[in-house]
Amino acid sequence: MLTFDSFRNKGSQHYKTGGVEPIDLYLSAGMFDDFALCSIIKYAFRSRPEMQLDDVTFNANMDKIIHYAELLKAEKEA
C-alpha cells in the first residue's frame, strides 16, 4: 500500500526545499482536506475547455488533480 509520504514525495521539486512546507502546516493545523480539495478544484477550473490549453498543460493539470486526490486518499487511510 502506498503511504501519504510516498505520494507527497512524488510532488513538484519546488516543494522540496528542506524547510517547513505548506503541506506540513496544513496537516498539523487539520486543514489538509480543505487544501487538497481546493487544489483539485483549482486545477479543474484551470482546465476548462474555454481555456484552450495545449495537451501538455492539460495533462499536467490532470496529473496534479490525480496527485492531490491520491494524497487525500492516502491521508485518510493513514
mmCIF file of the N, C-alpha and C atoms, coordinates in Angstrom:
data_MODEL
# 
_entry.id   MODEL 
# 
loop_
_atom_site.group_PDB 
_atom_site.id 
_atom_site.type_symbol 
_atom_site.label_atom_id 
_atom_site.label_alt_id 
_atom_site.label_comp_id 
_atom_site.label_asym_id 
_atom_site.label_entity_id 
_atom_site.label_seq_id 
_atom_site.pdbx_PDB_ins_code 
_atom_site.Cartn_x 
_atom_site.Cartn_y 
_atom_site.Cartn_z 
_atom_site.occupancy 
_atom_site.B_iso_or_equiv 
_atom_site.pdbx_formal_charge 
_atom_site.auth_seq_id 
_atom_site.auth_comp_id 
_atom_site.auth_asym_id 
_atom_site.auth_atom_id 
_atom_site.pdbx_PDB_model_num 
ATOM 1   N N  . MET A 1 1  ? 0.841   -1.180 0.000   1.00 0.00 ? 1  MET A N  1 
ATOM 2   C CA . MET A 1 1  ? 0.000   0.000  0.000   1.00 0.00 ? 1  MET A CA 1 
ATOM 3   C C  . MET A 1 1  ? 0.888   1.246  0.000   1.00 0.00 ? 1  MET A C  1 
ATOM 4   N N  . LEU A 1 2  ? 0.554   2.222  -0.815  1.00 0.00 ? 2  LEU A N  1 
ATOM 5   C CA . LEU A 1 2  ? 1.300   3.461  -0.852  1.00 0.00 ? 2  LEU A CA 1 
ATOM 6   C C  . LEU A 1 2  ? 0.901   4.343  0.319   1.00 0.00 ? 2  LEU A C  1 
ATOM 7   N N  . THR A 1 3  ? 1.871   4.995  0.881   1.00 0.00 ? 3  THR A N  1 
ATOM 8   C CA . THR A 1 3  ? 1.625   5.839  2.050   1.00 0.00 ? 3  THR A CA 1 
ATOM 9   C C  . THR A 1 3  ? 1.473   7.298  1.631   1.00 0.00 ? 3  THR A C  1 
ATOM 10  N N  . PHE A 1 4  ? 0.993   8.087  2.565   1.00 0.00 ? 4  PHE A N  1 
ATOM 11  C CA . PHE A 1 4  ? 0.857   9.527  2.328   1.00 0.00 ? 4  PHE A CA 1 
ATOM 12  C C  . PHE A 1 4  ? 2.205   10.121 1.928   1.00 0.00 ? 4  PHE A C  1 
ATOM 13  N N  . ASP A 1 5  ? 3.267   9.766  2.640   1.00 0.00 ? 5  ASP A N  1 
ATOM 14  C CA . ASP A 1 5  ? 4.591   10.318 2.338   1.00 0.00 ? 5  ASP A CA 1 
ATOM 15  C C  . ASP A 1 5  ? 5.069   9.919  0.949   1.00 0.00 ? 5  ASP A C  1 
ATOM 16  N N  . SER A 1 6  ? 4.757   8.705  0.496   1.00 0.00 ? 6  SER A N  1 
ATOM 17  C CA . SER A 1 6  ? 5.194   8.305  -0.843  1.00 0.00 ? 6  SER A CA 1 
ATOM 18  C C  . SER A 1 6  ? 4.485   9.124  -1.908  1.00 0.00 ? 6  SER A C  1 
ATOM 19  N N  . PHE A 1 7  ? 3.213   9.439  -1.717  1.00 0.00 ? 7  PHE A N  1 
ATOM 20  C CA . PHE A 1 7  ? 2.509   10.312 -2.665  1.00 0.00 ? 7  PHE A CA 1 
ATOM 21  C C  . PHE A 1 7  ? 3.054   11.732 -2.584  1.00 0.00 ? 7  PHE A C  1 
ATOM 22  N N  . ARG A 1 8  ? 3.296   12.197 -1.392  1.00 0.00 ? 8  ARG A N  1 
ATOM 23  C CA . ARG A 1 8  ? 3.812   13.550 -1.201  1.00 0.00 ? 8  ARG A CA 1 
ATOM 24  C C  . ARG A 1 8  ? 5.170   13.707 -1.876  1.00 0.00 ? 8  ARG A C  1 
ATOM 25  N N  . ASN A 1 9  ? 5.995   12.708 -1.797  1.00 0.00 ? 9  ASN A N  1 
ATOM 26  C CA . ASN A 1 9  ? 7.325   12.771 -2.395  1.00 0.00 ? 9  ASN A CA 1 
ATOM 27  C C  . ASN A 1 9  ? 7.294   12.784 -3.914  1.00 0.00 ? 9  ASN A C  1 
ATOM 28  N N  . LYS A 1 10 ? 6.149   12.431 -4.505  1.00 0.00 ? 10 LYS A N  1 
ATOM 29  C CA . LYS A 1 10 ? 6.005   12.493 -5.958  1.00 0.00 ? 10 LYS A CA 1 
ATOM 30  C C  . LYS A 1 10 ? 5.737   13.913 -6.438  1.00 0.00 ? 10 LYS A C  1 
ATOM 31  N N  . GLY A 1 11 ? 5.514   14.850 -5.528  1.00 0.00 ? 11 GLY A N  1 
ATOM 32  C CA . GLY A 1 11 ? 5.158   16.220 -5.894  1.00 0.00 ? 11 GLY A CA 1 
ATOM 33  C C  . GLY A 1 11 ? 6.293   16.967 -6.576  1.00 0.00 ? 11 GLY A C  1 
ATOM 34  N N  . SER A 1 12 ? 6.002   18.171 -6.984  1.00 0.00 ? 12 SER A N  1 
ATOM 35  C CA . SER A 1 12 ? 6.950   19.017 -7.704  1.00 0.00 ? 12 SER A CA 1 
ATOM 36  C C  . SER A 1 12 ? 8.189   19.322 -6.871  1.00 0.00 ? 12 SER A C  1 
ATOM 37  N N  . GLN A 1 13 ? 9.316   19.486 -7.552  1.00 0.00 ? 13 GLN A N  1 
ATOM 38  C CA . GLN A 1 13 ? 10.585  19.751 -6.888  1.00 0.00 ? 13 GLN A CA 1 
ATOM 39  C C  . GLN A 1 13 ? 10.559  21.046 -6.084  1.00 0.00 ? 13 GLN A C  1 
ATOM 40  N N  . HIS A 1 14 ? 9.820   22.059 -6.541  1.00 0.00 ? 14 HIS A N  1 
ATOM 41  C CA . HIS A 1 14 ? 9.848   23.338 -5.840  1.00 0.00 ? 14 HIS A CA 1 
ATOM 42  C C  . HIS A 1 14 ? 9.208   23.255 -4.456  1.00 0.00 ? 14 HIS A C  1 
ATOM 43  N N  . TYR A 1 15 ? 8.584   22.123 -4.141  1.00 0.00 ? 15 TYR A N  1 
ATOM 44  C CA . TYR A 1 15 ? 8.032   21.928 -2.800  1.00 0.00 ? 15 TYR A CA 1 
ATOM 45  C C  . TYR A 1 15 ? 9.011   21.203 -1.882  1.00 0.00 ? 15 TYR A C  1 
ATOM 46  N N  . LYS A 1 16 ? 10.175  20.857 -2.381  1.00 0.00 ? 16 LYS A N  1 
ATOM 47  C CA . LYS A 1 16 ? 11.140  20.078 -1.607  1.00 0.00 ? 16 LYS A CA 1 
ATOM 48  C C  . LYS A 1 16 ? 12.359  20.928 -1.270  1.00 0.00 ? 16 LYS A C  1 
ATOM 49  N N  . THR A 1 17 ? 12.145  21.998 -0.539  1.00 0.00 ? 17 THR A N  1 
ATOM 50  C CA . THR A 1 17 ? 13.221  22.928 -0.230  1.00 0.00 ? 17 THR A CA 1 
ATOM 51  C C  . THR A 1 17 ? 13.968  22.565 1.042   1.00 0.00 ? 17 THR A C  1 
ATOM 52  N N  . GLY A 1 18 ? 13.459  21.628 1.804   1.00 0.00 ? 18 GLY A N  1 
ATOM 53  C CA . GLY A 1 18 ? 14.124  21.210 3.025   1.00 0.00 ? 18 GLY A CA 1 
ATOM 54  C C  . GLY A 1 18 ? 13.605  21.894 4.273   1.00 0.00 ? 18 GLY A C  1 
ATOM 55  N N  . GLY A 1 19 ? 12.841  22.945 4.134   1.00 0.00 ? 19 GLY A N  1 
ATOM 56  C CA . GLY A 1 19 ? 12.265  23.627 5.278   1.00 0.00 ? 19 GLY A CA 1 
ATOM 57  C C  . GLY A 1 19 ? 10.862  23.120 5.540   1.00 0.00 ? 19 GLY A C  1 
ATOM 58  N N  . VAL A 1 20 ? 10.129  23.871 6.337   1.00 0.00 ? 20 VAL A N  1 
ATOM 59  C CA . VAL A 1 20 ? 8.729   23.529 6.592   1.00 0.00 ? 20 VAL A CA 1 
ATOM 60  C C  . VAL A 1 20 ? 7.939   23.860 5.333   1.00 0.00 ? 20 VAL A C  1 
ATOM 61  N N  . GLU A 1 21 ? 7.236   22.892 4.842   1.00 0.00 ? 21 GLU A N  1 
ATOM 62  C CA . GLU A 1 21 ? 6.458   23.066 3.618   1.00 0.00 ? 21 GLU A CA 1 
ATOM 63  C C  . GLU A 1 21 ? 5.005   23.355 3.962   1.00 0.00 ? 21 GLU A C  1 
ATOM 64  N N  . PRO A 1 22 ? 4.295   24.059 3.080   1.00 0.00 ? 22 PRO A N  1 
ATOM 65  C CA . PRO A 1 22 ? 2.886   24.364 3.344   1.00 0.00 ? 22 PRO A CA 1 
ATOM 66  C C  . PRO A 1 22 ? 2.063   23.125 3.668   1.00 0.00 ? 22 PRO A C  1 
ATOM 67  N N  . ILE A 1 23 ? 2.327   22.021 2.989   1.00 0.00 ? 23 ILE A N  1 
ATOM 68  C CA . ILE A 1 23 ? 1.535   20.816 3.221   1.00 0.00 ? 23 ILE A CA 1 
ATOM 69  C C  . ILE A 1 23 ? 1.688   20.347 4.668   1.00 0.00 ? 23 ILE A C  1 
ATOM 70  N N  . ASP A 1 24 ? 2.891   20.525 5.245   1.00 0.00 ? 24 ASP A N  1 
ATOM 71  C CA . ASP A 1 24 ? 3.107   20.156 6.648   1.00 0.00 ? 24 ASP A CA 1 
ATOM 72  C C  . ASP A 1 24 ? 2.300   21.052 7.572   1.00 0.00 ? 24 ASP A C  1 
ATOM 73  N N  . LEU A 1 25 ? 2.254   22.329 7.245   1.00 0.00 ? 25 LEU A N  1 
ATOM 74  C CA . LEU A 1 25 ? 1.452   23.276 8.024   1.00 0.00 ? 25 LEU A CA 1 
ATOM 75  C C  . LEU A 1 25 ? -0.021  22.895 7.969   1.00 0.00 ? 25 LEU A C  1 
ATOM 76  N N  . TYR A 1 26 ? -0.521  22.606 6.763   1.00 0.00 ? 26 TYR A N  1 
ATOM 77  C CA . TYR A 1 26 ? -1.933  22.239 6.611   1.00 0.00 ? 26 TYR A CA 1 
ATOM 78  C C  . TYR A 1 26 ? -2.259  20.971 7.385   1.00 0.00 ? 26 TYR A C  1 
ATOM 79  N N  . LEU A 1 27 ? -1.353  19.993 7.348   1.00 0.00 ? 27 LEU A N  1 
ATOM 80  C CA . LEU A 1 27 ? -1.567  18.756 8.099   1.00 0.00 ? 27 LEU A CA 1 
ATOM 81  C C  . LEU A 1 27 ? -1.604  19.018 9.597   1.00 0.00 ? 27 LEU A C  1 
ATOM 82  N N  . SER A 1 28 ? -0.642  19.773 10.092  1.00 0.00 ? 28 SER A N  1 
ATOM 83  C CA . SER A 1 28 ? -0.566  19.999 11.537  1.00 0.00 ? 28 SER A CA 1 
ATOM 84  C C  . SER A 1 28 ? -1.727  20.852 12.042  1.00 0.00 ? 28 SER A C  1 
ATOM 85  N N  . ALA A 1 29 ? -2.296  21.681 11.169  1.00 0.00 ? 29 ALA A N  1 
ATOM 86  C CA . ALA A 1 29 ? -3.415  22.540 11.567  1.00 0.00 ? 29 ALA A CA 1 
ATOM 87  C C  . ALA A 1 29 ? -4.771  21.898 11.288  1.00 0.00 ? 29 ALA A C  1 
ATOM 88  N N  . GLY A 1 30 ? -4.756  20.659 10.780  1.00 0.00 ? 30 GLY A N  1 
ATOM 89  C CA . GLY A 1 30 ? -6.020  19.985 10.478  1.00 0.00 ? 30 GLY A CA 1 
ATOM 90  C C  . GLY A 1 30 ? -6.738  20.576 9.279   1.00 0.00 ? 30 GLY A C  1 
ATOM 91  N N  . MET A 1 31 ? -5.989  21.213 8.380   1.00 0.00 ? 31 MET A N  1 
ATOM 92  C CA . MET A 1 31 ? -6.583  21.875 7.216   1.00 0.00 ? 31 MET A CA 1 
ATOM 93  C C  . MET A 1 31 ? -6.276  21.165 5.914   1.00 0.00 ? 31 MET A C  1 
ATOM 94  N N  . PHE A 1 32 ? -5.646  19.992 5.975   1.00 0.00 ? 32 PHE A N  1 
ATOM 95  C CA . PHE A 1 32 ? -5.196  19.342 4.744   1.00 0.00 ? 32 PHE A CA 1 
ATOM 96  C C  . PHE A 1 32 ? -6.340  18.985 3.804   1.00 0.00 ? 32 PHE A C  1 
ATOM 97  N N  . ASP A 1 33 ? -7.445  18.460 4.344   1.00 0.00 ? 33 ASP A N  1 
ATOM 98  C CA . ASP A 1 33 ? -8.561  18.062 3.481   1.00 0.00 ? 33 ASP A CA 1 
ATOM 99  C C  . ASP A 1 33 ? -9.044  19.241 2.636   1.00 0.00 ? 33 ASP A C  1 
ATOM 100 N N  . ASP A 1 34 ? -9.221  20.380 3.275   1.00 0.00 ? 34 ASP A N  1 
ATOM 101 C CA . ASP A 1 34 ? -9.666  21.573 2.544   1.00 0.00 ? 34 ASP A CA 1 
ATOM 102 C C  . ASP A 1 34 ? -8.639  21.997 1.505   1.00 0.00 ? 34 ASP A C  1 
ATOM 103 N N  . PHE A 1 35 ? -7.358  21.968 1.876   1.00 0.00 ? 35 PHE A N  1 
ATOM 104 C CA . PHE A 1 35 ? -6.292  22.330 0.951   1.00 0.00 ? 35 PHE A CA 1 
ATOM 105 C C  . PHE A 1 35 ? -6.304  21.429 -0.274  1.00 0.00 ? 35 PHE A C  1 
ATOM 106 N N  . ALA A 1 36 ? -6.379  20.118 -0.057  1.00 0.00 ? 36 ALA A N  1 
ATOM 107 C CA . ALA A 1 36 ? -6.355  19.172 -1.173  1.00 0.00 ? 36 ALA A CA 1 
ATOM 108 C C  . ALA A 1 36 ? -7.577  19.350 -2.075  1.00 0.00 ? 36 ALA A C  1 
ATOM 109 N N  . LEU A 1 37 ? -8.739  19.482 -1.474  1.00 0.00 ? 37 LEU A N  1 
ATOM 110 C CA . LEU A 1 37 ? -9.952  19.663 -2.278  1.00 0.00 ? 37 LEU A CA 1 
ATOM 111 C C  . LEU A 1 37 ? -9.919  20.975 -3.059  1.00 0.00 ? 37 LEU A C  1 
ATOM 112 N N  . CYS A 1 38 ? -9.439  22.031 -2.437  1.00 0.00 ? 38 CYS A N  1 
ATOM 113 C CA . CYS A 1 38 ? -9.324  23.311 -3.148  1.00 0.00 ? 38 CYS A CA 1 
ATOM 114 C C  . CYS A 1 38 ? -8.313  23.222 -4.284  1.00 0.00 ? 38 CYS A C  1 
ATOM 115 N N  . SER A 1 39 ? -7.237  22.489 -4.083  1.00 0.00 ? 39 SER A N  1 
ATOM 116 C CA . SER A 1 39 ? -6.246  22.317 -5.148  1.00 0.00 ? 39 SER A CA 1 
ATOM 117 C C  . SER A 1 39 ? -6.840  21.545 -6.322  1.00 0.00 ? 39 SER A C  1 
ATOM 118 N N  . ILE A 1 40 ? -7.620  20.521 -6.030  1.00 0.00 ? 40 ILE A N  1 
ATOM 119 C CA . ILE A 1 40 ? -8.293  19.763 -7.092  1.00 0.00 ? 40 ILE A CA 1 
ATOM 120 C C  . ILE A 1 40 ? -9.217  20.678 -7.884  1.00 0.00 ? 40 ILE A C  1 
ATOM 121 N N  . ILE A 1 41 ? -9.997  21.476 -7.174  1.00 0.00 ? 41 ILE A N  1 
ATOM 122 C CA . ILE A 1 41 ? -10.920 22.408 -7.842  1.00 0.00 ? 41 ILE A CA 1 
ATOM 123 C C  . ILE A 1 41 ? -10.137 23.425 -8.662  1.00 0.00 ? 41 ILE A C  1 
ATOM 124 N N  . LYS A 1 42 ? -9.048  23.939 -8.118  1.00 0.00 ? 42 LYS A N  1 
ATOM 125 C CA . LYS A 1 42 ? -8.229  24.935 -8.822  1.00 0.00 ? 42 LYS A CA 1 
ATOM 126 C C  . LYS A 1 42 ? -7.744  24.396 -10.165 1.00 0.00 ? 42 LYS A C  1 
ATOM 127 N N  . TYR A 1 43 ? -7.168  23.188 -10.163 1.00 0.00 ? 43 TYR A N  1 
ATOM 128 C CA . TYR A 1 43 ? -6.644  22.641 -11.409 1.00 0.00 ? 43 TYR A CA 1 
ATOM 129 C C  . TYR A 1 43 ? -7.750  22.229 -12.371 1.00 0.00 ? 43 TYR A C  1 
ATOM 130 N N  . ALA A 1 44 ? -8.882  21.813 -11.858 1.00 0.00 ? 44 ALA A N  1 
ATOM 131 C CA . ALA A 1 44 ? -10.026 21.514 -12.731 1.00 0.00 ? 44 ALA A CA 1 
ATOM 132 C C  . ALA A 1 44 ? -10.534 22.802 -13.386 1.00 0.00 ? 44 ALA A C  1 
ATOM 133 N N  . PHE A 1 45 ? -10.625 23.873 -12.605 1.00 0.00 ? 45 PHE A N  1 
ATOM 134 C CA . PHE A 1 45 ? -11.093 25.153 -13.132 1.00 0.00 ? 45 PHE A CA 1 
ATOM 135 C C  . PHE A 1 45 ? -10.144 25.683 -14.197 1.00 0.00 ? 45 PHE A C  1 
ATOM 136 N N  . ARG A 1 46 ? -8.854  25.509 -14.001 1.00 0.00 ? 46 ARG A N  1 
ATOM 137 C CA . ARG A 1 46 ? -7.853  25.950 -14.981 1.00 0.00 ? 46 ARG A CA 1 
ATOM 138 C C  . ARG A 1 46 ? -7.883  25.120 -16.258 1.00 0.00 ? 46 ARG A C  1 
ATOM 139 N N  . SER A 1 47 ? -8.590  24.007 -16.248 1.00 0.00 ? 47 SER A N  1 
ATOM 140 C CA . SER A 1 47 ? -8.595  23.079 -17.382 1.00 0.00 ? 47 SER A CA 1 
ATOM 141 C C  . SER A 1 47 ? -9.891  23.099 -18.181 1.00 0.00 ? 47 SER A C  1 
ATOM 142 N N  . ARG A 1 48 ? -10.733 24.078 -17.925 1.00 0.00 ? 48 ARG A N  1 
ATOM 143 C CA . ARG A 1 48 ? -11.993 24.170 -18.658 1.00 0.00 ? 48 ARG A CA 1 
ATOM 144 C C  . ARG A 1 48 ? -11.733 24.325 -20.158 1.00 0.00 ? 48 ARG A C  1 
ATOM 145 N N  . PRO A 1 49 ? -12.656 23.825 -21.008 1.00 0.00 ? 49 PRO A N  1 
ATOM 146 C CA . PRO A 1 49 ? -12.465 23.905 -22.460 1.00 0.00 ? 49 PRO A CA 1 
ATOM 147 C C  . PRO A 1 49 ? -12.175 25.323 -22.955 1.00 0.00 ? 49 PRO A C  1 
ATOM 148 N N  . GLU A 1 50 ? -12.815 26.321 -22.361 1.00 0.00 ? 50 GLU A N  1 
ATOM 149 C CA . GLU A 1 50 ? -12.603 27.689 -22.837 1.00 0.00 ? 50 GLU A CA 1 
ATOM 150 C C  . GLU A 1 50 ? -11.184 28.199 -22.570 1.00 0.00 ? 50 GLU A C  1 
ATOM 151 N N  . MET A 1 51 ? -10.429 27.486 -21.760 1.00 0.00 ? 51 MET A N  1 
ATOM 152 C CA . MET A 1 51 ? -9.040  27.873 -21.516 1.00 0.00 ? 51 MET A CA 1 
ATOM 153 C C  . MET A 1 51 ? -8.147  27.512 -22.698 1.00 0.00 ? 51 MET A C  1 
ATOM 154 N N  . GLN A 1 52 ? -8.622  26.637 -23.565 1.00 0.00 ? 52 GLN A N  1 
ATOM 155 C CA . GLN A 1 52 ? -7.911  26.232 -24.790 1.00 0.00 ? 52 GLN A CA 1 
ATOM 156 C C  . GLN A 1 52 ? -6.454  25.849 -24.508 1.00 0.00 ? 52 GLN A C  1 
ATOM 157 N N  . LEU A 1 53 ? -6.271  24.959 -23.548 1.00 0.00 ? 53 LEU A N  1 
ATOM 158 C CA . LEU A 1 53 ? -4.934  24.529 -23.166 1.00 0.00 ? 53 LEU A CA 1 
ATOM 159 C C  . LEU A 1 53 ? -4.352  23.578 -24.194 1.00 0.00 ? 53 LEU A C  1 
ATOM 160 N N  . ASP A 1 54 ? -3.043  23.614 -24.329 1.00 0.00 ? 54 ASP A N  1 
ATOM 161 C CA . ASP A 1 54 ? -2.383  22.606 -25.151 1.00 0.00 ? 54 ASP A CA 1 
ATOM 162 C C  . ASP A 1 54 ? -2.420  21.283 -24.372 1.00 0.00 ? 54 ASP A C  1 
ATOM 163 N N  . ASP A 1 55 ? -2.171  20.207 -25.074 1.00 0.00 ? 55 ASP A N  1 
ATOM 164 C CA . ASP A 1 55 ? -2.271  18.877 -24.456 1.00 0.00 ? 55 ASP A CA 1 
ATOM 165 C C  . ASP A 1 55 ? -1.311  18.698 -23.286 1.00 0.00 ? 55 ASP A C  1 
ATOM 166 N N  . VAL A 1 56 ? -0.124  19.251 -23.384 1.00 0.00 ? 56 VAL A N  1 
ATOM 167 C CA . VAL A 1 56 ? 0.868   19.095 -22.312 1.00 0.00 ? 56 VAL A CA 1 
ATOM 168 C C  . VAL A 1 56 ? 0.376   19.756 -21.028 1.00 0.00 ? 56 VAL A C  1 
ATOM 169 N N  . THR A 1 57 ? -0.121  20.977 -21.142 1.00 0.00 ? 57 THR A N  1 
ATOM 170 C CA . THR A 1 57 ? -0.612  21.693 -19.962 1.00 0.00 ? 57 THR A CA 1 
ATOM 171 C C  . THR A 1 57 ? -1.855  21.028 -19.399 1.00 0.00 ? 57 THR A C  1 
ATOM 172 N N  . PHE A 1 58 ? -2.771  20.621 -20.276 1.00 0.00 ? 58 PHE A N  1 
ATOM 173 C CA . PHE A 1 58 ? -3.980  19.939 -19.809 1.00 0.00 ? 58 PHE A CA 1 
ATOM 174 C C  . PHE A 1 58 ? -3.611  18.668 -19.053 1.00 0.00 ? 58 PHE A C  1 
ATOM 175 N N  . ASN A 1 59 ? -2.726  17.871 -19.624 1.00 0.00 ? 59 ASN A N  1 
ATOM 176 C CA . ASN A 1 59 ? -2.333  16.617 -18.971 1.00 0.00 ? 59 ASN A CA 1 
ATOM 177 C C  . ASN A 1 59 ? -1.603  16.877 -17.657 1.00 0.00 ? 59 ASN A C  1 
ATOM 178 N N  . ALA A 1 60 ? -0.792  17.932 -17.592 1.00 0.00 ? 60 ALA A N  1 
ATOM 179 C CA . ALA A 1 60 ? -0.111  18.284 -16.342 1.00 0.00 ? 60 ALA A CA 1 
ATOM 180 C C  . ALA A 1 60 ? -1.140  18.643 -15.279 1.00 0.00 ? 60 ALA A C  1 
ATOM 181 N N  . ASN A 1 61 ? -2.172  19.380 -15.651 1.00 0.00 ? 61 ASN A N  1 
ATOM 182 C CA . ASN A 1 61 ? -3.225  19.725 -14.696 1.00 0.00 ? 61 ASN A CA 1 
ATOM 183 C C  . ASN A 1 61 ? -3.964  18.477 -14.222 1.00 0.00 ? 61 ASN A C  1 
ATOM 184 N N  . MET A 1 62 ? -4.232  17.552 -15.127 1.00 0.00 ? 62 MET A N  1 
ATOM 185 C CA . MET A 1 62 ? -4.910  16.316 -14.732 1.00 0.00 ? 62 MET A CA 1 
ATOM 186 C C  . MET A 1 62 ? -4.026  15.501 -13.787 1.00 0.00 ? 62 MET A C  1 
ATOM 187 N N  . ASP A 1 63 ? -2.723  15.486 -14.058 1.00 0.00 ? 63 ASP A N  1 
ATOM 188 C CA . ASP A 1 63 ? -1.800  14.780 -13.162 1.00 0.00 ? 63 ASP A CA 1 
ATOM 189 C C  . ASP A 1 63 ? -1.808  15.403 -11.766 1.00 0.00 ? 63 ASP A C  1 
ATOM 190 N N  . LYS A 1 64 ? -1.907  16.730 -11.695 1.00 0.00 ? 64 LYS A N  1 
ATOM 191 C CA . LYS A 1 64 ? -1.960  17.401 -10.393 1.00 0.00 ? 64 LYS A CA 1 
ATOM 192 C C  . LYS A 1 64 ? -3.250  17.056 -9.663  1.00 0.00 ? 64 LYS A C  1 
ATOM 193 N N  . ILE A 1 65 ? -4.358  16.985 -10.380 1.00 0.00 ? 65 ILE A N  1 
ATOM 194 C CA . ILE A 1 65 ? -5.631  16.593 -9.769  1.00 0.00 ? 65 ILE A CA 1 
ATOM 195 C C  . ILE A 1 65 ? -5.503  15.181 -9.190  1.00 0.00 ? 65 ILE A C  1 
ATOM 196 N N  . ILE A 1 66 ? -4.942  14.287 -9.968  1.00 0.00 ? 66 ILE A N  1 
ATOM 197 C CA . ILE A 1 66 ? -4.754  12.910 -9.515  1.00 0.00 ? 66 ILE A CA 1 
ATOM 198 C C  . ILE A 1 66 ? -3.837  12.874 -8.292  1.00 0.00 ? 66 ILE A C  1 
ATOM 199 N N  . HIS A 1 67 ? -2.761  13.639 -8.339  1.00 0.00 ? 67 HIS A N  1 
ATOM 200 C CA . HIS A 1 67 ? -1.809  13.673 -7.224  1.00 0.00 ? 67 HIS A CA 1 
ATOM 201 C C  . HIS A 1 67 ? -2.493  14.125 -5.934  1.00 0.00 ? 67 HIS A C  1 
ATOM 202 N N  . TYR A 1 68 ? -3.260  15.209 -5.994  1.00 0.00 ? 68 TYR A N  1 
ATOM 203 C CA . TYR A 1 68 ? -3.941  15.691 -4.790  1.00 0.00 ? 68 TYR A CA 1 
ATOM 204 C C  . TYR A 1 68 ? -5.009  14.702 -4.324  1.00 0.00 ? 68 TYR A C  1 
ATOM 205 N N  . ALA A 1 69 ? -5.684  14.044 -5.242  1.00 0.00 ? 69 ALA A N  1 
ATOM 206 C CA . ALA A 1 69 ? -6.674  13.041 -4.857  1.00 0.00 ? 69 ALA A CA 1 
ATOM 207 C C  . ALA A 1 69 ? -5.992  11.849 -4.177  1.00 0.00 ? 69 ALA A C  1 
ATOM 208 N N  . GLU A 1 70 ? -4.827  11.445 -4.698  1.00 0.00 ? 70 GLU A N  1 
ATOM 209 C CA . GLU A 1 70 ? -4.086  10.347 -4.078  1.00 0.00 ? 70 GLU A CA 1 
ATOM 210 C C  . GLU A 1 70 ? -3.580  10.748 -2.696  1.00 0.00 ? 70 GLU A C  1 
ATOM 211 N N  . LEU A 1 71 ? -3.099  11.987 -2.550  1.00 0.00 ? 71 LEU A N  1 
ATOM 212 C CA . LEU A 1 71 ? -2.674  12.469 -1.234  1.00 0.00 ? 71 LEU A CA 1 
ATOM 213 C C  . LEU A 1 71 ? -3.830  12.431 -0.243  1.00 0.00 ? 71 LEU A C  1 
ATOM 214 N N  . LEU A 1 72 ? -4.978  12.916 -0.674  1.00 0.00 ? 72 LEU A N  1 
ATOM 215 C CA . LEU A 1 72 ? -6.150  12.949 0.190   1.00 0.00 ? 72 LEU A CA 1 
ATOM 216 C C  . LEU A 1 72 ? -6.555  11.542 0.607   1.00 0.00 ? 72 LEU A C  1 
ATOM 217 N N  . LYS A 1 73 ? -6.572  10.641 -0.353  1.00 0.00 ? 73 LYS A N  1 
ATOM 218 C CA . LYS A 1 73 ? -6.935  9.252  -0.064  1.00 0.00 ? 73 LYS A CA 1 
ATOM 219 C C  . LYS A 1 73 ? -5.918  8.599  0.890   1.00 0.00 ? 73 LYS A C  1 
ATOM 220 N N  . ALA A 1 74 ? -4.638  8.804  0.631   1.00 0.00 ? 74 ALA A N  1 
ATOM 221 C CA . ALA A 1 74 ? -3.597  8.210  1.469   1.00 0.00 ? 74 ALA A CA 1 
ATOM 222 C C  . ALA A 1 74 ? -3.646  8.776  2.892   1.00 0.00 ? 74 ALA A C  1 
ATOM 223 N N  . GLU A 1 75 ? -3.911  10.072 3.008   1.00 0.00 ? 75 GLU A N  1 
ATOM 224 C CA . GLU A 1 75 ? -4.001  10.687 4.333   1.00 0.00 ? 75 GLU A CA 1 
ATOM 225 C C  . GLU A 1 75 ? -5.169  10.103 5.115   1.00 0.00 ? 75 GLU A C  1 
ATOM 226 N N  . LYS A 1 76 ? -6.268  9.827  4.437   1.00 0.00 ? 76 LYS A N  1 
ATOM 227 C CA . LYS A 1 76 ? -7.443  9.239  5.091   1.00 0.00 ? 76 LYS A CA 1 
ATOM 228 C C  . LYS A 1 76 ? -7.179  7.799  5.538   1.00 0.00 ? 76 LYS A C  1 
ATOM 229 N N  . GLU A 1 77 ? -6.325  7.092  4.790   1.00 0.00 ? 77 GLU A N  1 
ATOM 230 C CA . GLU A 1 77 ? -6.041  5.696  5.099   1.00 0.00 ? 77 GLU A CA 1 
ATOM 231 C C  . GLU A 1 77 ? -4.966  5.554  6.161   1.00 0.00 ? 77 GLU A C  1 
ATOM 232 N N  . ALA A 1 78 ? -4.267  6.641  6.457   1.00 0.00 ? 78 ALA A N  1 
ATOM 233 C CA . ALA A 1 78 ? -3.154  6.586  7.434   1.00 0.00 ? 78 ALA A CA 1 
ATOM 234 C C  . ALA A 1 78 ? -3.663  6.376  8.845   1.00 0.00 ? 78 ALA A C  1 
# 
